[in-house]
Amino acid sequence: MIDVTDRHCRFFHRLLAPHARLYTEMITTGALQHGDVARHLDFDPSEHPVALQLGGSEPAALAAAARLGQQWGFDEINLNCGCPSERVQKGAFGACLMAEPELVADCIKAMQDVVDVPVTVKHRLGLDYDESYGFVRDFVGKLYDTGCRVFIVHARNAVLKGLTPKDNREIPPLRYDVAAQLKRDFPDAVMVLNGGLANADQALRAGEGFEGVMLGRAAWHTPRVLSEVSAQLWPQTILPTDAQVVDAMVGYTSRQVARGVPLRGMLRPMLGLVNQQVGARTWRRLLSDSARLRANDPAVLYEAWQALRPPMRRDG
């Protein structure tokens, strides 16, 4: 998710889900060609396995970006063919690429030629209001023929004109049955279900028959959903308590602040950690307080944590 799943968010999510595969926000080829590569590609070793998600439509530029991704240590290179935002459309990539399967196949092959890690695709079920199964089947089939074997299926269409990105996450109907048909038609491909998965039970139930589920907004708004899924998939794994997560994040943010990284962006992913607990509003208020954030002191995390647990009253 653009401007959301940065390296600080992923470090936090790794604490909550020790075995999940993490994905970067979509990073454009232009950002890597002309921007600060280290800012975009640096990550903490604890994030493994972690995939680099790219946005682009030029085979040579994507190949160069994929090569950089492998050099920086990413475990997977993922091409985004699902983002419907107008900004992405102007760059002629994202969901609009589904209308050009031959070009996408060329992009995949160009990346495969220069890296050893898997090259994968995230896509929608269709474009605008065309819900014909043949469209997505042929799109996946064209990429399957290149040797691509991992498809992350957002089980909605992308409406390119007239809907905002938020609308595109809510208005086009979810069609998990169509995603399931893709899995039946490409049985040896790894199919990961995405879209509308709001809680652990729903995700695991909808994901039956698939190799995995991808959580996006749910993991941002209610981060502990990652732990709830992890507890069911890996019951032997000991998950950290909230207090242990706070300790780990104080250590992490302290190291980052020492390197000159502002505290504000590192705390944003944590705002939903204690949702539905008594004092959650106070937690969010303290971690969003501009004066405290300007001080750039990670101890604000301990202050917010203590505010959740007021001292016990004594009788007499």
TAWO-V988641 format. One record per pair of residues at least 12 apart in sequence whose C-alpha atoms are under 10 Angstrom apart, sorted by the first residue. I is the first residue (numbers start at 1). GAP is how many residues later the second one is. If there is no record, write none. Layout:
i->(I	I)
gap->(GAP	GAP)
//
This chain:
i->(1	1	1	1	1	1	1	1	1	1	2	2	2	2	2	3	3	3	3	3	4	4	4	4	4	4	4	4	4	5	5	5	5	5	5	5	5	5	6	6	6	6	6	6	6	6	6	6	6	6	7	7	7	7	7	7	7	7	7	7	7	7	8	8	8	8	8	8	8	8	8	8	8	8	9	9	9	9	9	9	9	9	10	10	10	10	10	10	10	10	10	10	10	11	11	11	11	11	11	11	11	11	11	11	12	12	12	12	12	12	12	12	12	12	12	12	13	13	13	13	13	13	13	13	13	13	14	14	14	14	14	14	14	15	15	15	15	15	15	15	15	15	15	15	16	16	16	16	16	16	16	16	16	16	16	16	16	16	17	17	17	17	17	17	17	17	17	17	17	17	17	18	18	18	18	18	18	18	18	18	18	18	18	19	19	19	19	19	19	19	20	20	20	20	20	20	20	20	20	20	20	20	21	21	21	21	21	21	21	21	21	22	22	22	22	22	22	22	22	22	22	23	23	23	23	23	23	23	23	23	23	23	23	23	23	24	24	24	24	24	24	24	24	24	24	24	25	25	25	25	25	25	26	26	26	26	26	26	26	26	26	26	26	27	27	27	27	27	27	27	27	27	27	28	28	28	28	28	28	28	28	28	28	28	28	28	28	29	29	29	29	29	29	29	29	29	29	29	29	30	30	30	30	30	30	31	31	32	32	32	32	32	32	32	33	33	33	37	37	37	37	38	40	41	41	41	41	41	41	42	42	42	42	43	43	43	44	45	45	47	48	48	48	49	49	49	49	50	50	50	50	50	51	51	51	51	51	51	51	51	51	51	51	51	52	52	52	52	52	52	52	52	52	52	52	52	52	52	52	53	53	53	53	53	53	53	53	53	53	53	53	54	54	54	54	54	54	54	54	54	54	55	55	55	55	55	55	55	55	55	55	55	56	56	56	56	56	56	56	56	56	56	56	57	57	57	57	57	57	57	57	57	57	57	57	57	57	58	58	58	58	58	58	58	59	59	59	59	59	59	59	59	59	60	60	60	60	61	61	61	62	62	62	62	62	62	63	63	63	63	63	63	63	63	63	64	64	64	64	65	65	65	66	66	66	66	66	66	66	66	66	66	67	67	67	67	67	67	67	68	68	69	69	70	70	70	70	71	73	74	75	75	75	75	76	76	76	76	76	76	77	77	77	77	77	77	77	77	77	77	78	78	78	78	78	78	78	78	78	78	79	79	79	79	79	79	79	79	79	79	79	79	80	80	80	80	80	80	80	80	80	80	81	81	81	81	81	81	81	81	81	81	81	81	81	81	81	82	82	82	82	82	82	82	82	82	82	82	82	82	82	82	82	82	82	83	83	83	83	83	83	83	83	83	83	83	84	84	84	84	84	84	84	84	84	84	84	84	84	84	84	85	85	85	85	85	85	85	85	85	86	86	86	86	86	86	89	89	94	94	94	94	95	95	95	95	95	95	95	95	95	95	96	96	96	96	96	96	96	96	97	97	97	98	98	98	98	98	98	98	98	98	98	99	99	99	99	99	100	101	101	101	101	101	101	101	101	102	102	102	104	104	104	104	105	105	105	105	105	105	105	105	105	105	106	106	107	108	108	108	108	108	108	109	109	109	109	112	112	112	118	118	118	118	119	119	119	119	119	120	120	120	120	120	120	120	120	121	121	121	121	121	121	121	121	122	122	122	122	122	122	122	122	122	123	123	123	123	123	123	123	123	123	123	123	123	124	124	124	124	124	124	124	124	124	124	124	125	125	125	125	125	125	125	125	125	125	125	125	125	125	125	126	126	126	126	126	126	126	127	127	127	127	127	127	128	128	128	128	128	128	128	128	128	128	129	129	129	129	129	130	130	130	131	131	131	131	132	133	133	133	133	136	136	136	136	137	137	137	137	137	137	140	140	141	141	141	144	144	147	148	148	149	149	149	149	149	150	150	150	150	150	150	151	151	151	151	151	151	151	152	152	152	152	152	152	152	152	152	152	152	153	153	153	153	153	153	153	153	153	153	153	153	154	154	154	154	154	154	154	154	154	154	154	154	155	155	155	155	155	155	155	155	155	155	155	155	155	156	156	156	156	156	156	156	156	156	156	156	156	156	156	157	157	157	157	157	157	158	158	159	159	169	169	169	170	170	173	174	174	174	175	176	176	176	176	176	176	177	179	179	179	179	179	180	180	180	180	180	180	183	183	183	184	184	187	189	189	190	190	190	191	191	191	191	191	191	192	192	192	192	192	192	192	193	193	193	193	193	193	193	193	193	193	194	194	194	194	194	194	194	195	195	195	195	195	195	196	196	196	196	196	197	197	197	197	197	197	197	198	198	198	198	198	198	198	198	199	199	199	199	199	199	199	199	199	200	200	200	200	200	200	200	200	200	200	200	201	201	201	201	202	203	203	203	204	204	204	213	219	219	219	220	220	220	220	220	220	221	221	221	221	221	221	222	222	222	222	222	222	222	222	223	223	223	223	223	223	223	224	224	224	224	224	225	227	227	242	242	242	243	243	245	245	246	246	246	246	246	246	247	247	249	249	249	249	249	250	250	250	250	250	250	250	251	251	252	252	253	253	253	253	253	253	253	254	254	254	254	255	256	257	257	257	258	260	261	262	262	262	262	262	263	263	263	263	263	263	263	263	263	264	264	264	264	264	264	264	264	264	265	266	267	267	267	267	267	267	267	268	268	268	270	270	270	270	271	271	271	271	271	271	272	274	274	277	278	278	279	279	279	279	279	279	280	280	280	280	281	282	282	282	282	283	283	283	283	283	283	283	283	284	285	286	286	286	286	286	286	287	287	287	287	287)
gap->(22	23	24	25	26	52	82	215	216	219	22	23	24	25	81	21	22	23	24	262	20	21	22	212	213	216	261	264	265	17	18	19	20	21	211	214	215	264	17	18	19	20	33	34	35	36	37	259	260	263	15	16	17	18	32	33	34	35	36	37	40	259	35	36	241	244	245	248	257	258	259	260	261	262	15	211	256	257	258	259	260	261	12	13	14	15	33	34	36	37	38	40	259	32	33	34	35	36	37	237	238	241	255	258	35	211	233	234	236	237	240	254	255	257	258	261	34	206	207	210	211	213	214	232	256	257	32	33	34	35	36	212	213	31	32	211	212	224	225	226	229	230	233	234	207	208	209	210	211	212	213	214	223	224	225	226	229	257	206	207	208	209	210	211	212	213	214	217	220	222	223	28	29	30	31	208	209	212	216	219	220	221	222	28	29	30	211	214	215	218	27	28	29	30	192	193	194	206	207	209	210	213	26	27	28	29	30	54	55	191	193	25	26	27	28	29	30	53	54	192	193	24	25	26	27	28	29	30	51	52	53	54	55	191	193	16	17	19	26	27	28	29	30	50	53	54	15	26	27	28	29	30	14	26	27	28	29	30	52	53	54	57	68	13	14	25	26	27	28	29	38	52	53	12	25	26	27	28	29	33	34	37	51	52	60	63	65	25	26	27	28	29	31	32	33	34	35	36	37	25	26	31	32	35	61	24	34	22	29	30	32	33	36	37	28	31	32	28	31	32	35	34	12	27	28	30	31	32	33	27	30	31	32	29	30	31	208	28	29	27	25	26	27	24	25	26	27	23	24	25	26	27	18	19	22	23	24	25	26	27	66	67	68	69	13	14	16	17	18	20	21	22	23	24	25	26	27	67	68	13	16	21	23	24	25	26	27	66	67	68	69	12	15	23	24	25	26	27	39	40	67	23	24	25	26	27	28	33	36	37	38	39	23	24	25	32	35	36	37	38	41	48	51	22	23	24	34	35	36	37	39	40	43	46	47	49	50	34	35	45	46	48	49	52	44	45	46	47	48	49	50	51	52	46	47	50	51	46	49	50	15	17	45	46	48	49	44	45	46	47	48	49	50	51	52	46	47	50	51	12	46	49	12	13	44	45	46	47	48	49	51	53	44	45	46	47	48	49	50	46	47	46	48	44	45	46	47	44	44	43	41	42	43	44	39	40	41	42	43	44	31	34	35	38	39	40	41	42	43	44	30	33	40	41	42	43	44	72	73	74	14	15	25	28	29	32	40	41	42	43	44	72	13	14	15	17	40	41	42	43	44	72	12	13	14	15	16	17	18	23	40	41	42	43	71	72	73	12	13	14	15	16	39	40	41	42	43	44	45	70	71	72	74	75	76	12	13	14	39	40	41	71	75	77	82	85	12	40	43	73	74	75	76	77	79	80	81	82	83	84	85	73	74	75	76	78	79	80	81	83	74	75	76	77	78	79	71	72	28	29	30	64	27	28	29	30	31	32	62	63	64	65	27	28	30	31	32	62	63	64	26	30	42	25	26	27	28	29	37	38	41	42	60	27	28	36	37	40	39	34	35	37	38	39	40	41	42	37	40	41	17	35	38	39	34	35	36	37	38	39	40	41	42	43	37	40	36	12	13	35	38	39	40	34	37	38	39	34	35	36	29	30	31	32	28	29	30	31	32	23	27	28	29	30	31	32	70	19	22	27	28	29	30	31	32	28	29	30	31	32	69	70	71	72	13	16	17	28	29	30	31	32	33	34	35	71	12	28	29	30	31	32	33	34	55	70	71	12	14	15	28	29	30	31	32	33	49	50	51	53	54	57	13	28	29	30	31	32	33	29	30	31	32	33	34	28	29	30	31	32	33	34	35	40	44	28	29	30	31	43	27	28	29	25	26	44	47	46	45	46	48	49	21	42	43	46	41	42	44	45	48	49	42	46	41	44	45	42	45	42	41	42	37	39	40	41	42	38	39	40	41	42	61	31	32	38	39	40	41	42	27	38	39	40	41	42	43	59	60	61	62	23	25	26	27	29	38	39	40	41	42	60	61	15	20	21	22	25	38	39	40	41	42	59	60	17	18	19	20	21	22	23	24	25	38	39	40	41	12	13	14	15	16	17	18	19	20	22	23	38	39	40	12	14	15	16	17	18	13	14	12	13	26	27	48	25	26	23	20	21	22	20	17	18	19	20	30	31	29	12	13	14	15	31	13	26	27	28	29	30	26	27	28	25	26	23	21	22	20	21	22	16	18	19	20	21	22	15	17	18	19	20	21	22	13	14	15	16	17	18	19	20	21	22	12	13	18	19	20	21	22	18	19	20	21	22	23	18	19	20	21	22	16	17	18	19	20	21	22	17	18	19	20	21	23	24	27	16	19	20	23	25	26	27	29	30	15	18	24	25	26	27	28	29	30	31	32	24	27	28	31	27	12	22	26	25	28	29	16	50	53	54	48	49	50	51	52	53	48	49	50	51	52	54	47	48	49	50	51	52	53	54	46	47	48	49	50	51	52	18	48	49	50	51	48	12	13	31	32	63	59	62	25	28	24	27	55	56	58	59	54	55	17	18	21	49	52	17	47	48	49	50	51	52	47	48	14	46	13	14	43	44	45	46	48	42	43	44	45	43	42	39	40	41	38	36	35	31	32	33	34	35	24	29	30	31	32	33	34	35	37	23	24	25	26	28	29	30	32	34	28	32	17	20	21	26	31	33	34	16	19	20	13	14	17	31	12	13	14	15	16	17	12	31	34	31	30	31	25	26	28	29	30	31	24	25	27	28	27	22	23	25	26	17	18	20	21	22	23	24	25	20	19	14	15	17	18	19	21	13	14	16	17	18)
//
